[in-house]
Amino acid sequence: MQNLLDPAILFFVFGLLAGFVRSNLEIPPPIARFLSLYLLMALGLKGGFALRESGLTPDVVSSLALAVLMAVSVPALGYLILRRFLNGYDAAALAATYGSVSAVTFITAVQFLEQNHVSYGGHMAAAMALMESPAIVMAVMLANWTRQQQAGGEGSRSAISPSKVLHESFTDGAQLLLLGAMVVGVVTGESGERAMQPFSGDLFKGMLSFFLLDMGLLASRNFGELRGKSPWVLLYALLAPWVHSAMALGLARVVGLSVGDTTLLMVLAASASYIAVPAVVRQAIPEANPSLYFGMSLGLTFPFNILFGIPIYHAVARWAAEQ
């Protein structure tokens, strides 16, 4: 309940309501883009400052290794399940969507931890960056394989190189900004943190609230995309976060991550991409239905995680640490 009374979350709820009543309230796309870049830059700086203070510890290495493991296992498991209900293209696109991560969900979780005075490692921002691309590459490989199967070994369109997709993913402007800001934070350390506090600290909450207002508007307007879809597939959008977060929790407990880092790993595993993956998948797998993977991630999974998932994942992580 405390999470629902947070101003940023309430602005998200307000955006949902405004969208449902078909208000003409709208955040201009250039401003929404700026807000997204600001949040990634501020998050990267925070992570860099924290990483400079902690150093490259065994916990940092363990967290990054688990992030890569989750980034590979989640889309593989998702494809095996979804292929029972969908064609190969839609299954691959959805597996990529749910195997990748949502930066805004992660940023909201970071704000939740800070508000509740829960410590976490700044390196988790790097973990988020590592988890974005593997699922996309796997999806492209699966789509290429599906095309070859349907065409008897000769693709109906030229196969797209996974290395090219990987290059485009890692050179994406938002991704580079996050990693670049982390490097700046590591290099400048405490003096940089003091200098950037008005930018990356004082403004952060307001900017996040404004951005979540826009996300609420987008989410409400994407519910309509889910009409007529298989109930089993829609159920996946609500059950996948639980399964993926449970996988992350189990791995985190094995290596002994802190409560904060465990929470963030669970949030990353439970989230679904609605920006990076749809942009790449729409070009790489045009045979897939965009309303399916975009509508499910933004219309169902994202609101669930923002409103309820984050505090639940934290409570479970804290409970597991006490056992």
Order of alpha helices (4+ residues) and beta strands (2+ residues): alpha-alpha-alpha-alpha-alpha-alpha-alpha-alpha-alpha-alpha-alpha-alpha-alpha-alpha-alpha
